[in-house]
Amino acid sequence: MTTTDTDDAVGRALLVVRDGVAGLTDEQWNSPSLCSEWTVKAAVAHLLWRVSAPASVMMEDIARASFTGRHVNPSHAMSDIALSIAQKRSTGELVDDLTLISRRFSTGDQRGSSPRLLETIVHGYDAAHPVGVRLAFDTTSTHTVATLARRTASRDVRTLLRHRVLNAVDADWSIGRGTQVIDGTAESIILYLAGRRSIDPSSRPARVVAPVRPGSPSPGFA
């Protein structure tokens, strides 16, 4: 993707997340996300902070939260930041923030990047997946994110990808190598690469069945 393509992709992905969560009930907003310590609302708050905050502001926020909470692990500081934003912003305000920040990327007022696209899509899934909302991100974006997530995946996942191909049947891309092909949706593959456990009860045979350890990941970096 070129820089302009990435700007547009992040902007479009934010709108997909917005459209997916805009109609959630209060109960759904307050239900657990795929990150065990966060509600759906906190996951969206984290997504907005990770995508919109400049690096300098992000480091300042982490330093402040680390000092206040006496955290050594930056992930714990980021969890505090997400929870604080979720407490201060209403769900309607978070939906409006998704719209506003999307416009900034689409107009080039804020620069996109592949890591920001990954943050948007992975944390969008974190928020929407447990409440049964399926986010229809475009094929190019999901492939970009899958490729990037592969580089930072756990050793178990990287080992599997040396012998098996994960095929996204709904997105016309695949990742990995080998003769054994495992069909799945783009969503289920990205969740697997990012260390999440897909809980989609779909009756279709298109699922990734892979050795992901039980339990949700700790919140923080996607």
C-alpha positions in Angstrom: 0.0 0.0 0.0 1.1 3.6 -0.7 0.9 6.2 2.0 -2.3 7.6 0.5 -3.7 4.1 0.2 -3.0 3.4 3.9 -4.6 6.7 4.9 -7.7 5.8 3.1 -7.6 2.2 4.4 -7.4 3.3 8.0 -10.2 5.8 7.4 -12.5 3.2 5.9 -11.7 0.6 8.6 -12.7 3.1 11.3 -16.0 3.6 9.6 -16.5 -0.2 9.5 -15.9 -0.3 13.2 -18.2 2.6 13.8 -21.1 1.1 11.8 -20.6 -2.2 13.6 -20.8 -0.8 17.1 -23.2 2.1 16.6 -26.2 0.0 17.2 -25.0 -1.9 20.2 -27.1 -1.9 23.4 -25.8 -0.7 26.7 -25.6 -4.4 27.8 -23.4 -5.2 24.7 -21.2 -2.2 25.3 -20.6 -3.3 28.8 -20.0 -7.0 28.0 -16.5 -8.5 27.9 -14.4 -8.0 24.7 -11.9 -10.5 23.5 -9.4 -8.8 25.8 -10.4 -10.3 29.2 -9.8 -7.2 31.3 -11.8 -4.9 29.0 -15.4 -4.4 28.1 -16.4 -3.7 24.5 -16.5 0.0 25.4 -12.9 -0.1 26.7 -11.7 -2.0 23.6 -13.1 0.8 21.4 -11.6 3.5 23.7 -8.2 1.8 23.4 -8.6 1.5 19.6 -9.3 5.3 19.3 -6.3 6.2 21.5 -3.9 3.9 19.7 -4.9 5.1 16.3 -5.3 8.8 16.9 -2.7 9.7 19.5 0.7 10.9 18.2 3.7 8.9 19.3 4.9 11.6 21.7 1.5 12.0 23.3 1.2 8.2 23.6 4.5 8.0 25.4 3.5 10.8 27.7 0.2 9.1 28.5 2.0 5.8 29.2 4.6 7.4 31.4 1.9 9.3 33.4 -0.3 6.1 33.8 2.8 4.1 34.8 3.7 6.5 37.5 0.2 6.9 38.8 -0.6 3.2 38.8 3.0 2.2 39.7 3.2 -0.1 36.7 6.3 -1.6 35.3 4.6 -3.3 32.3 3.5 -0.7 29.7 0.5 -2.9 28.8 -0.9 -2.4 32.3 -0.5 1.4 31.9 -2.3 1.2 28.5 -5.1 -0.8 30.2 -5.5 2.1 32.7 -5.6 4.6 29.9 -8.3 2.6 28.0 -10.4 2.3 31.2 -10.1 6.0 31.9 -11.2 7.0 28.4 -14.1 4.6 28.6 -15.2 6.1 31.9 -15.0 9.7 30.6 -16.7 9.2 27.2 -20.2 8.0 26.5 -20.8 5.4 23.9 -22.3 8.0 21.6 -19.2 10.1 22.0 -17.0 7.2 21.1 -19.1 6.5 18.0 -18.7 10.2 17.0 -14.9 10.0 17.7 -14.7 7.1 15.2 -16.4 9.3 12.6 -14.2 12.3 13.3 -10.9 10.4 13.3 -11.9 8.5 10.2 -12.3 11.9 8.4 -8.8 12.9 9.5 -7.2 9.9 7.8 -9.4 10.1 4.7 -8.5 13.8 4.2 -4.8 13.2 4.9 -4.9 15.5 8.0 -3.6 12.5 9.9 -1.2 10.0 8.5 -2.1 6.3 8.3 0.3 3.3 8.6 0.1 -0.4 8.4 0.4 -0.7 12.2 -2.5 1.7 12.7 -4.5 -0.4 10.2 -3.7 -3.5 12.3 -4.7 -1.7 15.5 -8.0 -0.7 13.9 -8.9 -4.1 12.6 -7.7 -6.3 15.4 -9.2 -4.2 18.2 -12.3 -3.7 16.0 -12.6 -7.5 16.1 -11.9 -7.5 19.8 -14.9 -5.3 20.4 -17.3 -6.7 17.9 -16.6 -10.4 17.7 -17.9 -11.4 21.2 -21.3 -9.6 20.7 -21.9 -11.3 17.4 -21.2 -8.3 15.1 -19.2 -9.2 12.0 -17.1 -6.4 10.6 -16.8 -6.4 6.8 -13.3 -5.0 6.2 -12.1 -4.9 2.6 -9.9 -7.7 1.3 -6.7 -5.6 0.8 -6.8 -4.3 4.3 -7.3 -7.7 5.9 -4.5 -9.2 3.8 -2.2 -6.3 4.9 -3.1 -6.9 8.5 -2.7 -10.7 8.3 0.8 -10.2 6.7 1.8 -7.8 9.5 0.3 -9.9 12.3 2.2 -12.9 11.0 5.5 -11.1 11.8 4.6 -10.5 15.4 2.7 -13.8 16.0 3.8 -16.2 18.7 6.4 -18.9 18.0 3.7 -21.6 17.9 1.8 -19.7 15.3 4.9 -19.0 13.2 5.8 -22.7 13.4 2.3 -23.8 12.2 2.6 -21.4 9.2 5.8 -23.0 8.1 3.8 -26.2 7.4 0.2 -25.2 6.8 -1.6 -22.6 4.7 -4.5 -20.6 6.2 -6.9 -19.8 3.5 -9.3 -16.9 3.8 -12.3 -18.2 1.9 -14.2 -14.9 2.1 -11.3 -12.6 1.1 -9.4 -14.5 -1.6 -6.0 -14.5 0.1 -3.9 -17.1 2.0 -1.0 -17.0 4.3 1.6 -19.7 5.2 3.1 -22.5 3.2 2.9 -26.3 3.0 0.5 -28.8 1.5 -2.1 -28.8 4.2 -4.7 -26.0 3.7 -7.0 -24.9 6.5 -10.0 -22.8 5.4 -11.3 -20.0 7.5 -12.7 -16.5 7.4 -10.4 -13.5 7.2 -11.6 -12.6 10.7 -10.9 -16.0 12.2 -7.4 -16.1 10.7 -6.5 -12.6 11.9 -7.8 -13.4 15.4 -5.6 -16.5 15.4 -2.5 -14.7 14.2 -3.1 -12.0 16.9 -3.4 -14.6 19.6 -7.2 -14.4 20.0 -9.6 -17.3 20.1 -12.4 -17.1 17.6 -15.7 -17.9 19.2 -17.8 -17.7 16.1 -20.4 -20.5 16.2 -20.8 -20.5 12.5 -22.2 -23.7 11.0 -20.0 -23.2 7.9 -17.0 -25.5 7.6 -14.8 -22.4 7.1 -13.1 -22.1 10.4 -9.5 -22.0 11.6 -9.0 -24.8 14.1 -5.5 -24.1 15.4 -3.6 -24.7 18.7 -4.4 -21.4 20.4 -4.0 -21.7 24.2 -7.3 -21.1 26.1 -7.9 -17.7 27.5 -7.9 -14.2 26.1 -4.7 -12.1 25.7 -3.8 -9.4 28.0 -4.9 -6.0 26.7 -2.3 -3.6 25.2 -0.4 -4.0 22.0 -2.5 -5.8 19.3 
